Amino acid sequence: MRRIVLAYSGESDASAAVGWLAATYGVEVVAVTLDLGQRIALEEVRDRALAGGAVRAHVLDVRDEFARDFVLPALKADAFDQHGSPTSAELARPLIGQKLVELAAIEQADAIAYGFAGTTSHPSRLDVAARTLNPSLTILGPLRDAVRSTAVDFAHSDDLGVVDQEETYRTDVNLWGRVVEWRSADVTWAEPPESIYTLTRRPADCPDEPAFVELTFEAGMPTAINGVTMPFVELIASLGTIAGAHGVGRIARVRHSAAGLEWRMVWEAPAAMVLRGAHSELQQMVTSSEASRFMRLVRIEYGDVISRGLWFTSLREALDACVEKIQQRVSGTIRLRLFKGGCHVVLATAESAGKRTVRSSTVVRQEMTQGGGPTI
């Protein structure tokens, strides 16, 4: 082994990992940082990687790729996890693995490594993606407990910063949402402190007047907010700002491990939650009951594919083909009411197979426009 490509977050423990890998394996370390919409100063991250001992530091803006090739297919499939929570962290893992493999080929590296950044519930997703794309690469990571203590000592000795092994919070952020793993002695009963949230307001602090938002979809893809067409990445950011200001997008759940440990997972995903609700409503309007029942099965299977890290498989490709067939008819506009943490559909208009379908809370009607034919 002569060179390792490391997924680098910019945190002090990641800087410790650079030096630890170089010293332990006697190799060059190349750092790779991906801009997934986590809102960090990427130039500073590059400088820290080089200061920590990396021979090179790559910073890649993959926001458009992440949104187009990972977030959008998951949205079209209505793929959330088994608890109805956004799959923001899980969706990023295959892309990170893909970029590590690509950079390993460019850098002629023998191994890739990843470590501390993000939540720790399923670190193997990145492994699965990377091994699928290049089985010959050695994969080092995550830096587990035995290695972690050594890396902490290395950080202290080189004045790279202190790594807290008893962290209360672990955070994973990208453009699709924010996941916080919160560990506390009374996690089952305690309410997450308000300081844990950064993307959404507390409902009590939200405006006393609701906001009304119209979302336009074309073939399952959101294309406009309030009639203003914009790229998908910008749409996510704009919608997230609006929804977050009205307290929409908070989810908190208690998780249990096989070893009996408990921790609370907190999601902040204002844009994801609003888009999912709008897309689901529109899709139901243009699909038959049989197709809707089948799509519920597809949604579950798609979520499982994401959870298990099976993105680069023929199974995911087959599911995408099924989803895309349905999405051909998922076009229209959804009007939503955002108010103090709540998001409700006010009116939905779908255009499908020559039919215009309008749905409100009490009325559904269809108007023939041109052409004809049944809905899916």
C-alpha positions in Angstrom: 0.0 0.0 0.0 1.5 3.3 -1.0 -1.4 5.9 -1.1 -4.7 6.2 0.6 -7.7 8.4 -0.4 -9.5 9.7 2.7 -13.0 11.1 2.9 -12.2 14.3 4.8 -14.8 16.3 6.8 -12.5 19.0 8.1 -13.2 18.3 11.7 -10.3 17.9 14.2 -10.7 14.1 14.4 -10.5 13.9 10.6 -7.3 15.9 10.7 -6.0 13.4 13.3 -6.9 10.6 10.9 -4.7 12.0 8.2 -1.6 11.9 10.3 -2.6 8.6 11.9 -3.0 6.9 8.5 0.3 8.2 7.2 2.2 7.2 10.3 0.5 3.8 10.7 0.7 2.6 7.1 3.7 4.6 5.9 1.8 6.0 3.0 0.7 9.3 1.3 -2.8 10.4 2.2 -4.9 12.3 -0.3 -7.9 14.1 1.3 -11.3 14.4 -0.5 -14.0 16.7 0.6 -17.4 16.8 -1.1 -19.7 19.8 -1.1 -23.1 18.1 -0.6 -24.8 21.3 0.5 -23.6 21.1 4.1 -22.7 24.8 4.2 -19.1 24.7 5.3 -16.1 26.9 4.3 -14.5 24.5 1.8 -11.3 26.5 1.3 -10.7 26.3 5.0 -11.3 22.5 4.9 -8.7 22.2 2.2 -6.2 24.2 4.2 -6.8 22.0 7.3 -6.3 18.8 5.3 -2.9 20.0 4.0 -1.9 21.3 7.4 -2.7 17.9 8.9 -0.3 16.1 6.5 -2.3 15.3 3.3 -0.1 15.5 0.2 -3.1 16.7 -1.8 -6.6 17.9 -0.9 -9.5 17.7 -3.4 -12.7 19.7 -2.9 -15.5 18.7 -5.2 -18.9 20.5 -5.7 -21.3 17.6 -6.2 -24.5 19.3 -5.2 -26.1 19.1 -8.6 -25.1 15.5 -9.1 -26.3 14.6 -5.6 -29.7 16.3 -6.2 -30.1 14.9 -9.8 -28.9 11.3 -9.4 -29.7 10.5 -5.8 -32.2 12.8 -4.2 -34.6 13.1 -7.2 -34.9 9.3 -7.8 -35.6 8.8 -4.1 -38.2 11.6 -4.1 -40.0 10.1 -7.2 -40.1 6.8 -5.4 -41.4 8.4 -2.1 -38.5 6.6 -0.5 -38.2 7.6 3.2 -37.0 5.2 5.9 -39.2 2.7 7.8 -40.1 5.4 10.3 -41.2 8.0 7.6 -38.0 10.0 8.1 -35.9 11.4 5.3 -33.0 9.3 4.0 -30.6 12.3 3.7 -27.5 10.8 5.3 -28.1 7.4 3.7 -28.5 8.9 0.2 -25.1 10.6 0.5 -23.1 7.4 1.3 -23.1 5.8 -2.2 -22.1 9.1 -3.8 -19.2 9.5 -1.3 -18.1 5.9 -2.0 -18.3 6.6 -5.8 -16.2 9.7 -5.6 -13.6 8.0 -3.4 -13.3 5.1 -5.9 -13.0 7.6 -8.8 -10.3 9.6 -7.0 -8.5 6.4 -6.0 -8.2 5.6 -9.7 -7.0 9.1 -10.6 -4.5 9.1 -7.7 -3.4 5.5 -8.3 -4.2 4.7 -4.7 -4.4 1.3 -3.2 -7.0 2.0 -0.5 -9.8 4.4 0.5 -10.6 5.4 4.1 -13.3 7.2 5.9 -13.8 7.9 9.6 -15.6 10.0 12.0 -17.9 12.4 10.2 -21.7 11.9 10.4 -23.9 9.5 12.4 -22.7 6.0 13.2 -25.9 3.9 12.8 -24.9 2.2 9.5 -21.3 2.9 8.4 -21.3 -0.1 6.1 -23.3 1.7 3.3 -20.2 3.4 2.0 -18.4 0.1 2.1 -21.0 -1.7 0.1 -21.1 1.1 -2.6 -17.3 1.2 -2.9 -16.9 -2.6 -3.0 -19.5 -2.8 -5.7 -17.7 -0.3 -7.9 -14.1 -1.6 -7.3 -13.8 -4.8 -5.3 -10.0 -4.7 -5.5 -9.6 -1.6 -3.3 -8.7 -1.9 0.3 -11.3 -0.1 2.5 -10.2 1.3 5.8 -13.0 2.6 8.0 -14.7 3.7 9.9 -11.9 4.3 12.5 -13.5 2.2 15.2 -12.9 2.3 18.9 -9.5 0.7 19.1 -8.1 2.9 16.3 -10.0 6.0 17.5 -8.2 6.2 20.8 -4.9 6.1 19.1 -6.0 8.8 16.7 -7.1 10.9 19.7 -3.7 10.6 21.2 -2.2 11.6 17.9 -4.4 14.7 17.7 -3.3 15.7 21.2 0.4 15.2 20.5 0.3 17.2 17.2 -2.0 19.9 18.6 -4.6 19.3 16.0 -7.5 19.6 18.4 -9.3 17.5 21.0 -11.6 14.7 19.9 -14.4 14.2 22.4 -15.0 10.5 22.7 -18.2 11.2 24.7 -19.9 13.5 22.2 -23.6 14.3 23.0 -24.4 15.1 19.4 -23.2 13.7 16.1 -24.5 15.5 13.0 -24.7 14.7 9.3 -25.8 17.5 7.0 -26.4 17.8 3.3 -28.8 19.7 1.0 -31.6 17.2 1.6 -31.6 17.5 5.4 -29.8 17.4 8.7 -29.6 14.3 11.0 -28.6 14.6 14.6 -27.8 11.6 16.7 -28.4 12.7 20.3 -27.1 10.5 23.2 -28.3 11.3 26.7 -28.8 9.3 30.0 -32.5 10.1 29.8 -32.9 10.2 26.1 -36.2 8.2 26.1 -37.9 10.8 28.2 -36.1 14.1 27.5 -37.2 16.4 24.8 -34.4 17.5 22.4 -33.2 20.9 23.4 -34.1 23.8 21.1 -30.4 24.4 20.5 -30.2 21.1 18.6 -32.2 22.7 15.7 -30.6 25.0 13.1 -32.9 24.7 10.0 -36.4 25.1 11.5 -38.1 27.4 14.0 -39.9 26.3 17.1 -43.6 26.3 16.1 -44.4 28.7 19.0 -42.0 31.2 17.5 -43.3 31.0 13.9 -45.4 33.7 12.2 -49.0 34.0 13.3 -50.1 34.0 9.6 -49.7 31.0 7.4 -47.6 30.9 4.2 -49.1 29.5 1.0 -46.7 27.8 -1.4 -47.5 26.4 -4.9 -45.2 23.6 -6.2 -45.2 22.6 -9.8 -44.2 19.1 -10.9 -43.3 17.9 -14.4 -43.1 14.1 -14.8 -42.5 13.7 -11.0 -39.8 16.4 -10.8 -40.4 19.6 -8.9 -39.7 22.5 -11.3 -41.1 25.7 -9.8 -42.1 27.5 -6.6 -45.0 29.9 -6.9 -44.7 29.9 -10.7 -40.9 30.7 -10.6 -38.9 28.0 -12.4 -35.6 27.2 -10.9 -32.9 24.4 -10.8 -33.6 21.6 -8.4 -30.8 22.5 -6.0 -32.0 26.1 -5.8 -35.6 24.9 -5.4 -34.6 22.7 -2.4 -32.8 25.6 -0.8 -35.6 28.1 -1.4 -38.3 25.8 -0.2 -36.3 24.8 2.9 -36.0 28.4 3.9 -39.7 29.0 3.6 -40.8 25.8 5.3 -38.1 26.1 8.0 -39.3 29.6 8.9 -42.8 28.1 9.6 -41.4 25.2 11.7 -42.0 22.5 9.1 -39.7 19.5 8.8 -38.9 18.3 12.4 -38.9 14.7 13.3 -37.6 13.1 16.5 -37.5 9.4 17.2 -35.9 7.0 19.7 -33.8 4.3 18.2 -32.8 1.0 19.9 -29.8 -1.1 19.1 -29.4 -4.9 19.3 -27.2 -4.3 22.4 -30.0 -2.5 24.2 -28.6 1.0 23.8 -31.0 3.9 23.2 -30.5 7.2 21.4 -32.6 9.8 19.8 -32.5 10.6 16.1 -33.5 14.1 15.2 -34.2 15.1 11.5 -34.5 18.5 10.1 -35.6 18.3 6.5 -38.1 21.1 5.7 -37.8 20.9 1.9 -37.8 17.1 1.9 -40.9 16.8 4.0 -42.9 19.4 2.0 -41.8 17.9 -1.4 -42.6 14.4 -0.3 -46.1 15.3 0.8 -46.8 17.3 -2.4 -45.4 14.6 -4.7 -47.4 11.8 -2.9 -50.6 13.8 -3.2 -50.1 14.5 -6.9 -49.1 10.9 -7.7 -52.2 9.5 -5.9 -54.4 11.7 -8.1 -53.1 10.2 -11.4 -52.7 6.6 -10.5 -55.2 3.8 -10.1 -55.8 2.1 -6.8 -53.9 -1.0 -8.1 -50.9 1.1 -9.2 -50.9 3.0 -5.9 -50.9 -0.3 -4.0 -48.0 -1.5 -6.0 -46.1 1.8 -5.6 -46.4 1.4 -1.8 -44.4 -1.9 -2.2 -41.9 -0.2 -4.5 -41.5 2.6 -1.9 -40.7 0.1 0.8 -38.2 -1.8 -1.3 -36.6 1.4 -2.5 -36.1 2.6 1.1 -34.5 -0.8 1.9 -32.1 -0.5 -1.0 -31.0 2.9 0.3 -30.7 1.7 3.9 -28.6 -1.3 2.9 -26.3 0.7 0.6 -27.4 -1.2 -2.6 -27.5 1.8 -4.8 -25.2 0.5 -7.5 -27.2 -2.6 -8.2 -29.5 -3.9 -10.9 -32.3 -4.0 -8.3 -32.2 -0.2 -7.9 -32.1 0.2 -11.7 -35.2 -2.0 -12.0 -37.0 -0.1 -9.4 -36.1 3.2 -11.1 -37.5 1.9 -14.4 -40.8 1.1 -12.7 -40.9 4.5 -10.9 -40.2 6.4 -14.1 -43.1 4.7 -15.9 -45.5 6.0 -13.2 -43.8 9.5 -13.2 -44.7 10.1 -16.8 -48.1 11.2 -15.6 -47.2 12.9 -12.4 -47.5 16.5 -13.5 -49.4 19.4 -12.0 -49.4 22.0 -9.2 -49.9 21.6 -5.5 -50.9 24.5 -3.2 -49.8 24.0 0.4 -50.5 25.8 3.6 -47.5 26.1 6.0 -48.4 27.1 9.6 -46.6 26.6 12.9 -45.0 23.3 12.0 -47.9 22.0 9.9 -48.0 21.4 6.2 -51.4 20.8 4.5 -52.5 20.4 0.9 -55.0 23.1 0.1 -55.5 22.4 -3.6 -54.0 20.1 -6.2 -54.3 20.2 -9.9 -53.0 17.4 -12.0 -52.6 17.2 -15.8 -52.6 13.6 -17.0 -53.7 11.7 -20.1 -55.8 14.6 -21.4 -57.6 15.0 -18.0 -57.4 17.9 -15.6 -58.1 16.7 -12.1 -58.6 19.2 -9.3 -58.7 18.2 -5.7 -59.3 20.2 -2.5 -60.0 19.1 1.0 -63.6 18.3 0.1 -63.9 18.3 -3.7 -62.4 16.3 -6.5 -63.5 16.9 -10.1 -62.2 16.0 -13.5 -62.3 18.1 -16.7 -61.6 16.7 -20.1 -59.1 18.9 -22.0 -57.6 17.2 -25.0 -57.0 13.6 -25.9 -58.1 11.0 -23.5 -57.3 7.7 -22.0 -57.3 6.2 -18.5 -55.0 7.2 -15.7 -52.4 4.7 -14.6 
